[in-house]
Structures are given as C-alpha cells and as structure tokens.
Amino acid sequence: MKKKACSLILASAMVLSLAACGGSSAPAAEAPAEKPAEETPAAEAPAEKPAEEAPAAEEPAAEAPAAGDLAYTTLNLDDYKDLTASIKYIHHKTDREADGTMANMIAEFNKEFPNITVTTEAVTDYAEDSLLRLTTGDWGDIMHIPAVDKSDLATYFMPLDTLDNLSKELNFVSSWSYDGKCYGIPYMANAQGVLYNKKVFADAGITTLPKTPDEFLEDLKLIKDKTDAIPLYTNYAAGWTMGAWDAYVGIVSEGDDTYMNQKFVHTAEPFKDPGNGAGAYNLYRILYQACADKLIEDDYTTTDWEGCKGMLNRGEIGTMVLGSWAFAQMQEAGDHPEDVGYMPFPMSVNGKQYVAAGGDYNYGINANASDENKAAALVFVKWMTEKSGWCYNEGGYTVVKGGKNPDMYAAFDGCEVLSDQDALPGEETLLNDMNAESELSVNAGGNDKVQAIVEAGATGSKKFEDIMADWNKKWQDAQSELGVEVKY
C-alpha cells in the first residue's frame, strides 16, 4: 500500500521546482499593450428604420462549440468575446492569490471577456489536496494537473489539442500527453540553476562563476572565509525545497536529454561515481560536502523559507539551489534586487555545461464540465498563456515558442539548454514504478532522501559513499522486482 501511495504522488520532472510561491517584478513584455480608448471608435447609431419595417431580430448569444470541436491551436480568442460562463480555477500559487496578482490578471482578462466570471482558490498543500479533489470531482473547471497516471488523464481532463499541433506553438507540452493528445499546458516553465547574491560573490573575490562541483565548493569556502554570509542555504526545514536537487539528474548531470526518462531505469548503478566529476553521485556530493564542511546555516533544522528570500536579497545568503521560478521572489524580497543572480548549476560533462528546462505545473480542464465551461476555460488558459505575461513576470522560461525570456538567463549563454525526452513506447509509467518500488522518488517528491544527506553530512552519522551504495542497492532491488532489463 505504501508503494502504491508513492506511485500516486509522483510528479513530472519540474514539479518539484515549482511548488510554492512566485514573484512579480519584471515587466509583462509578453502581454501586448492595451489600445488607448481613442483608437476604438464608438459604434455609430444605426439609421432610423421606416415604420413599416419590422425591427431586425436580435443576434442570439454565442454558443459554445461541442467539446470535441475545441482545440487550443485553432481557437480564436476574438470569437468568444460574448461567451457567458462562470468557471472556477484552483492552483498552488498561494502567494499570488494573497498579493492580488491573480485578481489583477483576471481583471485584465475581463476587459476582453466581460461575461466570463473566473473564481479562484489557492490550495496550500496542493500536491495532496488536489489529488483528493480530483477523485471526488470537487474542484471546478481548471486546475494545475497533479501527479496522476498518464493513462488516467482522459478520465479527468479534456484533451486540449494533439501533441503534434500543440508542440508547433508551445514548448514543454509533452509532459501531460498520452496517445498523441495533450491534456495540459504549462502555466510557466523553469530552467534549473542556482540562485546567488552577486555582491557576496564579489566580496568573496569570486570573479568567474563555478562550472564544476569542486569549483563551487571552493567558492563556498571563500564566502565563509571572506564574508558574513551563509555560503549555501539548504532550506532543510521546508522539506519540499530539498526536492530541487533531483531536478539536475539527467540533463545537467549526464549531458543527455534521453537519460532521465529512457536510460535511468535501465542503469545498473546510477548513483556510482563515474570518475569524471559529473553524474548523480557528484551532484549530491556537493550538498553532503557543504554540510560536512560547515558551509551551510548553523542549524539546518530551523531554516525559514519565507525569511530566506529577504536574507538572500540582503546578502546574508550566498547561494540557494532552486529552480528559476524562485528568482523573482528573491528580487522582490528586499531593497537590492540588482544583487540577485541566477547561474547554471556548477557541473560540466566533458567540459560543457547543460541546462534542463521544462514545464512547471500544467493547466488542465475538467473533462466533465459543461461545453460552455470547457470553452470558457480554454479561452482563459490561452489568454493566460499568451497574453497575461505571467510566465515572464515570474521569471519563467518561455512557454510560447519564440517568446521572450527574462534577462536573468543571460548567465546561461554558452550552455546547452535541453528538455527531457519522453519515455520509450511501452515504458511510459516505468520510471514512476521504479521510483515507487525503490522508494527513492527521484524527481518525484523524494525530499526526505535529500534531507537525509544534509543530516548525514552535518552530523557525520553516515559516509556519503555508503548513502550512494544504499541507493544503488534499492534501485537494483526495484529493477529485479519489476523485471526491468539492465542495459547500462
């Protein structure tokens, strides 16, 4: 039962970097400027008709097309200006609900679609609560898709378009696709790097961003020796933040966009030291060694997620390992947004750095909603994706092909940006099964295993090599139990 429960809460690759709160500081460059009122002429009064003429019949209200006719790529927003519907949207962005960002976006949406009423609800423990609501049907019309099996997507969600069509216009749409259909569209996307304070780096004498684990550890020692800042803030106490480390397995650690979803499950010892300074072994070694060398906060059990934002902004923290979604929050948290930087993860494969980019939580539309609500929901999703500017404002990597990325990604110049390839046919759920059977949940909510690295490193209770050997044993046992062929 435990392993089955684990399987139900596995998430797609970037979900761990997404969990909580975003910020809004960059201009909404993706949103087109609103036309001045004077550019839209007032409608002329019609000429008075002769008395003998019968008045023209009123045009009927626009009817929503049948659900089967709805598709993102062919939907023209201008055709739905008069659509009347009331829809509900539940999401995980509690901060954006609280600070008025969500309400402001809906107000802008209603300037174009005045008859579509959108109510929203932000859910704190979203990963678990959303799954419960999904199974009961008590959630509304739009939600951020939780960790369901892909084979169950059609049970809960309306197909938004074919994968072929949607992938021509949007990035990262394959995560929630099944049998050639897309059921989700990312509300934003993330690139996986490291937050850092530029002034702290300068004060420590760091003039070049680190490109390897050893260079990064040396820089953390410089920060400790030459500044008062915490070199690496673990965010241990929050729990979910620790899952961010898993996001670098695959593209960043291997330089291979097929590794995570195709090769990882077939690898005999994925946590063994490859001897080249890369791989999952050296990824997690950074965290262990930083803890062992006292390059983290004094008491990792008392870290404060909300408080750390201002600390990094003020230069009290040197680095934090989190997805790019966190950048805007750190900028907003104090008076020194110019000091907040974002750099590629310090790992190189054969001398080259790689960056993993992929979708965050995806919009999904209720398969059981009325046709009117399905149409209104798709209008809202398309407007949010293409016109709201939300992704840009949150520091997100563009979802719209050819869209503009925030300046924060300038440090990624020279790196190769890749997205994980899909699983091989017939193996769509194999990684989920392996994660559940091994109970490691790599890139799928395995926060406690990463917390265990902090505990072992800080206390010296267990050698790093022994932790990695234990993980390899669990992986191999899972392969044996599931009959997975070992190829690598």
Helices and strands as residue ranges (DSSP letters): H 2-8, G 15-17, G 37-39, G 67-69, G 77-80, E 85-91, H 94-98, H 101-112, E 116-122, H 126-136, E 142-144, G 150-152, H 153-156, E 161-162, H 163-166, E 177-178, E 181-182, E 185-186, E 189-191, E 193-197, H 198-203, H 213-226, E 230-232, G 240-248, H 251-254, I 259-263, G 264-266, H 279-292, G 300-302, H 305-314, E 317-320, G 324-326, H 327-332, G 337-339, E 340-344, E 354-359, E 362-365, H 371-386, H 390-393, G 407-412, E 416-418, H 430-438, H 447-459, H 464-482
